[in-house]
Every structure is written in structure tokens, then in C-alpha cells.
Amino acid sequence: MPYLILSVENQAGAPLAGATVTIDQASVPLHLEIKPDLSGKIFLNVEPGECVVTVQERGYEPLHQTLSITAEASQRVALTLKAIRPIEFYSGPGDPLPPIPTFDATSTQMVIGPMPRPIEVKVVVVSMFEIGADTGDVPGEYQYWVERQHLDTILPFPQGYHDLRLNPQTGVLGLLTGMGTARATASVMALGLDPRFDLSHAYWLVAGIAGIDPHVGSLGSAVWAEYLVDGDLGHEIDAREIPPTWPTGHVPLRKSVPYEQPRTEDNGLAYHLNPKLTAWAFRLTRDTPLPDTPEIAERRKAYLPEDPTTPAHRPPFILRGDILSASNFWHGKLMSEWAHDWVAYQTDGKGHYAACGMEDTGTLESLTRLAHAGRVDLNRVMVLRTASNYDQQRAGITAAESLCETKITKYGAFLPSLDAAYRVGHIVVDNLVTHWPQTRDRIPQ
């Protein structure tokens, strides 16, 4: 039986994996409806004779083609669809961006245009959560970036958590991953493998809020991280059952007691960001004024009141520190002590815990794999976390009582921390974009 190989593509040669292909052969009879694989290919056996192939894909003119199948050998046939609107080729910097999937604001229907060449992205801004809409209501981590960076072009992203947003003039792309390590891992990997984008020179800025140790920083402060340490991977015993000599119920993976030596890479996960790029970002932004309010100032006084020199009492400032990343939202003074010890253990004493986030190690795991595949440059990743709350209880209440107060949008510095993340982060983003002729090929340090 002859073997038929169909290639479904647009005029630029890009595969159309979403097309619907119908094959009719009256002599058999045969009626088959099928979709191509990701490379746009269809492989099937057919009887000799004539068959009619129909190809349909949104955004393209339908194609009807009659094929004469012979018994002698397999046949390869290219099925090329013509776009409903003309193809615009993107040849390089200075030219218009290629057509991209977007939404028609008047009809809410997706309009698909062919994209002959990937869009070169300059900076990916990674946010983790949004409260409601992307614009115009109570903000989450994403909204200020969308509004103030004019990320007005919506790109459908069904393989991720949320549609992407792009400023085609600046090359800044916004990614909303969803909360938690698993969602962040999936969304970042999906973006990294998306053929619409050239991310080979892109910088990545993870900008989100966090809980901060009052011994290290204050509400509304901003932390540039160099080490990201995973707080989920390991063993754990309920605190009510730990031996009296143990400082914690957390045990490194494949170990028997807390902080057992010698430590190896199999005992946990830690990621070391480019220290020169982190230092550059800190120097560039260290004097940025951060929002402060009377309410935040009053709340700061309730933490470590016995020590008037503690960083907890300072107005918001910018610092360098390291992040413990865990999907489990922990809270309390003893947990904060564990975070310090865990970060120090997993980094062989090089990392110093400052704040806790949720998603960062998931993001870095995906970026690490994508770097191995040549899709991204791991040396271009930065993580900025701003303090929406303290990671422990204030004087006079328990950790459980403090946790009841620590709810999203109700954090002591929720809105100021969101504002701080943009105020600090956009300086780095704008600098990279403005100096793109230099920063594209040379990483600042």
C-alpha cells in the first residue's frame, strides 16, 4: 500500500499543526479527518487512486487539492496555505515586528497571522499572581508592569497559566506564571519552548512580593537575590514528634538528621544567579526612593521593639540577600530561624537568607533546562523580591495569630511592596532596553 507524507505549512514554510485536514477517496471509500503533528506532518497509508485533500486553518484560505496516488512508491506532498492577510516579513532591528496572534478588541475573537520569524525579546518580566483583571482594578504583581510598561498586545498562551503581554516597540514581554512552584515551572518552560519568540538574548526579571525577616529588612524594602534555595525538597517530621535534640523537623533529602554533613548536590536544590549582573542591578537601583506610609511606619515599631537599631524599624530600603523558595506558605519566628539555617546549609555558608517567596526555584529549574537546550542564557536572570509582610509574628502575639493576619491583599505593606517592585525593577528593564545595542551581546556588570 502506498505511503503518503503530507506537510501542512504556510507560505513562509512554518508548520501549521493546528490545521484540520480531511481526506476523501471515493474508490475505497475513505473519509478521514486528521490533524498534523507538531512538525506539520501527516503520515498514512492509502490505496492507489485519486483522493481529495481539504485543509482548513483559521486565518488562512481553505485549500482543496486532488492527489493521484500511485502504487509504485511513497509520495511527499506539501500543502501550502495562503494567509487571508498578506505576510509581512521581519528582517531585523528597525523593521516592523512580524504579525502575531492577538485579540480583536471589538469582537474578542482571536486573529491569527503567520509569523515567519520569531520575535526577539529583550526583557521578560515574570510576575506570579494577579488579583483580578490585568489593568484597572486592585493590582497584583502583574498589573503595574502591564499598565506602566504599556504591555498592550495580548498574545494567546494556552499552554501557560495566563496570556502573555508584549510591548512591540520596546521588546518587553510580560509573563504571569500563577502561584506556586509547579505553575511557575510549567509556565516558564512553556514560554521557553514557544517558537514565536527568540529568547536567546533576553534578560529575565522575576519581580514579586515576599515575607522578609525583620532582622534583615523592613516592610516595603526590596531585595536583590543571588542565591535561590528550595525549601520543599527534603524530609520532614511533624514538630510534635521531632527528637528533643533536633533544631527542626526538616531533614535534607537522603540524610537522616537536620543539616547532616557532608552535603552534596543530591541533598537539595539551590541556584546561584550571575553575581556580577545582580551586583550591577543593585548598584543601579540602590538609591531609588521607595514608598512609605504612616501605617507601615507604625507597624514596623511592633517588631523587635527591644532593639531600636534593627533593620525592621528602617524606612523601606534596597538590599542584597537570598531567597528561600517554597510552595508551602510558612510563617513564624522558628520557621524563620530554620530558613536561615537551611539557606546556609544548601549554599555551604555562601547564602544569607533575607526573604521568602514561593515560585523562584521552579522558575530557575525551567530556565536551567532551557539554557541546556540553548533557548535562554542563564547568566541573564535576575530576581527581585519586595517585602509585603514580615515572615514572623510581632511582639505580643503568637505565630498562629500572626498567620491569621497574613492574607493576600491584607499584608502590612501589600500595595507599597507592589509599587516598590515596579519602581526598582523598571529602572533595570529600561536601562537594558535603552542600551540594547550594547546589552544585547554584552551582559552588564
C-alpha positions in Angstrom: 0.0 0.0 0.0 1.5 3.4 -0.9 2.8 5.6 1.9 1.7 9.3 1.8 3.5 12.1 3.7 1.7 15.4 3.8 3.4 18.6 5.0 1.0 21.4 6.1 2.6 24.8 6.2 2.1 28.5 5.5 3.8 30.5 2.7 6.8 31.1 4.9 7.3 27.4 5.4 6.2 27.3 9.1 4.3 24.2 10.1 0.6 24.6 10.8 0.0 21.9 13.5 -3.5 23.2 14.3 -4.9 22.8 10.8 -7.7 20.3 10.1 -7.1 18.0 7.2 -9.8 16.0 5.5 -9.0 13.2 3.1 -11.7 11.7 0.9 -11.2 8.8 -1.5 -14.4 7.6 -3.3 -12.9 4.4 -4.6 -12.3 2.8 -1.2 -14.4 4.6 0.2 -12.4 6.6 2.7 -13.3 9.7 4.7 -10.7 10.7 7.2 -10.3 13.9 9.3 -6.9 14.4 11.0 -4.6 17.0 12.4 -0.8 17.2 11.7 1.8 16.5 14.3 3.8 19.4 15.8 6.1 19.5 12.7 3.1 19.9 10.4 3.4 16.3 9.1 0.8 13.6 8.4 1.9 10.0 7.7 -0.7 7.5 6.4 -1.2 4.5 4.1 -3.7 5.0 1.3 -5.0 2.9 -1.6 -3.8 3.8 -5.2 -6.2 6.2 -7.0 -7.4 9.7 -6.7 -8.1 11.4 -3.3 -9.2 14.9 -2.4 -7.5 16.7 0.4 -9.1 19.7 2.1 -7.1 21.8 4.6 -8.6 24.4 6.9 -7.0 26.7 9.4 -8.2 29.9 11.0 -6.5 32.9 9.4 -5.9 31.1 6.1 -7.8 30.4 2.9 -9.1 26.8 2.6 -7.1 24.5 0.4 -8.6 21.9 -1.9 -6.2 19.6 -3.7 -6.7 16.4 -5.7 -3.8 13.9 -5.4 -3.1 11.0 -7.7 -1.8 8.1 -5.6 0.3 5.6 -7.5 1.2 2.1 -6.4 4.9 2.3 -7.1 6.3 4.4 -4.2 5.6 6.7 -1.3 4.7 10.3 -2.1 5.5 13.6 -0.3 3.1 16.4 -0.8 3.4 20.0 0.5 0.1 21.6 1.4 0.7 25.3 1.5 -1.9 27.6 2.9 -2.2 31.2 1.9 -2.9 33.8 4.6 -6.1 35.8 4.5 -4.0 38.9 5.1 -0.5 39.4 3.5 2.6 38.1 5.1 4.9 40.8 6.5 8.5 39.6 6.8 10.6 40.7 9.7 14.2 41.0 8.7 15.8 42.6 11.7 16.0 45.5 14.1 14.3 48.6 12.8 11.8 46.7 10.8 8.2 46.2 11.9 7.5 43.2 14.1 6.0 40.2 12.4 2.3 39.5 12.6 1.5 37.8 15.9 -1.6 36.2 17.4 -3.7 38.8 19.1 -7.2 39.6 20.1 -9.6 41.8 18.2 -10.9 44.1 21.0 -14.2 44.7 19.2 -15.1 41.0 18.8 -13.0 39.2 21.3 -12.1 36.8 18.5 -8.6 35.6 18.1 -6.9 36.8 14.9 -4.1 34.6 13.7 -1.4 36.0 11.4 1.6 34.0 10.1 4.9 34.7 11.8 7.8 34.0 9.5 10.5 34.8 12.1 10.5 34.7 15.9 10.1 38.0 17.8 13.4 39.0 19.5 12.5 39.6 23.2 14.7 41.9 25.1 13.4 41.5 28.7 10.9 39.0 30.1 9.2 40.4 33.3 8.0 37.4 35.4 5.1 38.0 37.8 3.4 35.3 39.8 -0.1 36.4 40.6 -2.8 38.9 39.7 -5.9 39.7 41.8 -8.5 40.4 39.0 -8.0 41.9 35.6 -4.6 42.9 34.2 -5.5 46.5 34.4 -7.8 49.0 36.1 -8.7 47.3 39.4 -7.0 46.1 42.6 -3.4 45.2 41.4 -1.4 42.1 41.9 2.2 41.6 40.9 1.4 41.9 37.2 -0.8 45.0 36.8 1.7 47.8 37.3 4.0 46.2 34.7 1.2 45.9 32.2 0.0 49.5 32.7 3.3 51.3 33.1 5.3 49.4 30.6 2.4 49.5 28.1 2.2 45.8 27.6 -0.8 46.3 25.4 -0.5 43.5 22.9 -2.1 40.3 24.1 -0.6 37.0 22.9 -2.7 33.9 23.4 -0.7 31.4 25.6 -3.0 28.4 26.2 0.0 26.2 27.2 0.7 28.6 30.1 -1.2 29.9 33.1 -2.2 33.3 31.5 -2.0 35.1 28.2 1.3 36.9 27.5 1.5 40.7 27.1 4.0 42.5 24.9 5.2 46.0 24.1 6.3 45.5 20.5 8.2 48.8 20.5 10.4 48.0 23.5 10.6 44.2 23.2 9.5 43.8 26.8 7.3 40.7 27.4 5.2 40.1 30.5 4.7 36.5 31.8 2.2 35.7 34.6 3.1 32.2 35.9 0.4 31.6 38.5 1.2 31.0 42.2 3.3 28.1 43.4 6.4 26.3 42.2 4.6 23.9 39.9 2.7 26.6 38.0 5.8 28.7 37.6 7.9 25.7 36.3 5.3 24.9 33.7 4.7 28.5 32.5 8.3 29.3 32.2 9.1 26.1 30.3 6.1 26.7 28.0 7.4 30.2 27.2 10.9 29.0 26.7 9.8 26.4 24.1 7.4 28.7 22.3 8.6 29.1 18.7 7.1 32.6 18.4 9.9 34.1 20.4 13.7 34.4 20.2 14.8 34.4 23.8 18.5 33.8 23.2 19.5 37.3 24.3 16.6 38.0 26.6 17.1 39.1 30.2 14.7 37.7 32.8 13.5 39.8 35.7 11.4 37.9 38.3 9.7 40.7 40.3 7.3 39.7 43.1 6.5 40.3 46.8 7.8 38.3 49.7 7.9 37.9 53.5 11.0 39.5 55.0 13.0 38.7 58.2 12.7 41.8 60.4 16.4 41.2 61.4 17.4 41.8 57.8 14.9 44.3 56.3 11.7 46.3 56.7 8.3 46.4 55.2 8.3 47.8 51.7 12.1 47.1 51.2 13.4 45.5 48.0 15.8 42.5 47.9 18.1 41.6 45.0 18.8 37.9 45.3 21.9 36.0 44.4 21.0 32.6 45.8 17.6 30.9 45.5 17.2 27.9 47.8 14.3 25.4 47.6 12.5 24.8 50.8 10.3 21.9 49.7 12.6 19.2 48.6 13.6 17.1 51.6 12.2 15.0 54.5 10.0 16.4 57.3 8.8 15.1 60.7 5.9 16.7 62.4 7.1 19.2 65.0 5.3 17.3 67.8 7.4 14.2 67.1 10.9 15.6 66.5 13.7 14.4 68.8 14.4 16.9 71.6 18.0 17.5 70.3 16.9 18.4 66.8 16.6 22.1 65.9 13.9 21.4 63.3 11.8 18.6 61.7 13.3 19.4 58.3 15.9 16.9 57.1 17.9 17.3 53.8 17.0 14.8 51.1 18.8 11.4 51.6 20.0 12.5 55.0 18.9 11.2 58.5 19.3 14.3 60.7 19.0 18.0 60.1 22.0 19.6 58.4 23.9 16.4 58.2 27.3 16.7 56.6 28.8 16.2 54.2 26.3 18.0 52.0 26.1 17.0 48.3 24.1 18.3 45.3 21.7 15.4 45.9 20.6 16.8 49.3 18.5 19.7 48.0 18.2 22.4 45.4 19.9 25.8 45.2 20.5 28.1 42.3 23.3 30.7 42.1 22.5 33.7 39.9 25.1 35.7 38.0 26.7 37.6 40.8 28.0 40.4 38.6 24.6 41.0 37.0 23.0 41.1 40.4 25.6 43.5 41.7 25.0 45.7 38.7 21.3 45.8 39.3 21.8 46.6 42.9 24.2 49.5 42.2 21.8 50.9 39.5 18.8 51.0 41.9 20.2 51.2 45.4 19.2 54.9 45.9 15.7 54.5 44.5 13.1 56.2 46.8 10.6 53.6 48.0 7.0 54.3 49.1 6.4 54.6 52.8 3.2 55.3 54.7 2.4 56.2 58.3 0.6 52.9 58.6 3.8 51.0 57.6 5.9 53.1 59.9 3.6 52.3 62.9 3.6 48.6 62.1 7.4 48.5 62.0 7.6 49.6 65.6 5.8 46.4 66.7 8.7 44.2 65.5 11.8 43.6 67.7 10.9 46.7 70.0 13.8 45.7 72.3 16.3 46.6 69.5 15.9 50.2 68.2 18.7 49.6 65.7 17.2 46.6 64.0 16.6 46.9 60.2 12.9 46.2 60.9 12.5 49.8 62.0 14.1 51.4 59.0 12.0 53.1 56.2 12.0 50.9 53.1 15.4 50.4 51.6 17.1 48.3 48.9 19.4 45.5 49.9 21.0 42.3 48.8 20.0 39.0 50.3 18.9 35.5 49.4 15.6 33.8 48.9 14.1 30.7 50.4 11.6 29.4 47.8 8.8 27.1 48.9 5.2 26.5 47.8 4.3 25.9 51.4 3.5 29.3 52.9 5.2 29.0 56.2 5.2 31.6 59.0 6.7 32.3 62.4 9.9 33.1 64.2 11.1 29.5 64.5 10.4 28.9 60.8 12.4 32.0 60.0 15.3 30.6 62.0 15.0 27.3 60.0 15.1 29.4 56.8 18.4 31.0 57.8 19.9 27.6 58.6 18.5 25.9 55.5 19.8 28.5 53.1 23.3 28.5 54.8 23.4 24.7 54.6 22.3 24.4 51.0 24.8 27.0 49.9 27.7 25.9 52.0 27.5 29.1 54.0 27.6 31.4 51.0 23.9 32.4 51.0 22.3 34.6 53.6 18.5 34.3 54.0 16.6 37.6 53.7 13.1 36.8 52.4 10.7 34.0 51.4 8.9 33.6 48.1 7.1 30.7 46.5 8.0 30.2 42.9 11.6 31.1 42.2 13.2 27.7 42.3 10.6 26.4 39.9 11.3 29.3 37.5 15.1 28.7 37.8 14.7 25.0 37.2 12.9 25.6 33.9 15.4 28.3 32.9 18.3 25.9 33.7 16.9 23.2 31.4 16.1 25.8 28.7 19.7 27.0 28.9 20.9 23.5 28.4 18.8 23.4 25.3 20.3 26.6 24.0 17.0 28.5 24.3 17.9 31.1 27.0 21.0 32.5 28.7 21.0 31.6 32.4 23.5 34.4 33.1 20.8 37.0 32.2 18.4 36.1 35.1 17.6 38.5 38.0 15.3 38.0 41.0 13.8 41.0 42.9 11.5 40.5 45.8 9.8 43.3 47.8 8.6 42.9 51.4 4.8 42.9 51.7 4.9 41.5 55.2 7.3 40.1 57.8 7.9 36.4 57.9 7.1 36.1 61.6 4.9 37.4 64.4 5.2 40.8 66.0 5.8 41.2 69.7 2.9 40.1 71.9 1.2 37.6 69.6 1.7 34.0 68.5 2.7 32.8 65.1 -0.8 31.4 64.6 -2.4 34.7 65.4 0.1 36.4 63.1 -0.7 34.0 60.3 -4.4 34.9 60.6 -3.5 38.5 59.8 -1.2 37.5 56.9 -3.5 37.1 53.9 -3.1 38.3 50.4 -4.2 41.9 49.8 -4.2 42.3 53.7 -0.4 42.2 54.1 1.0 45.1 56.1 2.7 46.6 53.0 0.8 45.0 50.2 0.3 47.9 47.8 3.6 49.7 48.7 5.5 46.4 48.0 3.9 46.1 44.6 4.8 49.7 43.8 8.3 49.1 45.0 8.8 46.1 42.8 8.0 48.2 39.8 9.9 51.3 40.9 13.1 49.3 41.4 12.6 46.8 38.6 11.7 49.2 35.8 15.0 51.0 36.2 16.8 47.8 35.3 14.4 47.0 32.4 14.5 50.5 31.0 18.3 50.6 31.1 18.6 47.2 29.3 16.2 48.3 26.6 17.7 51.8 26.1 21.2 50.4 25.8 20.2 47.4 23.7 22.9 47.8 21.1 25.4 47.2 23.9 23.4 44.9 26.3 22.2 42.5 23.6 25.6 41.0 23.3 27.3 42.1 26.5 25.9 41.5 29.9 26.2 44.5 32.3 28.4 44.0 35.3 
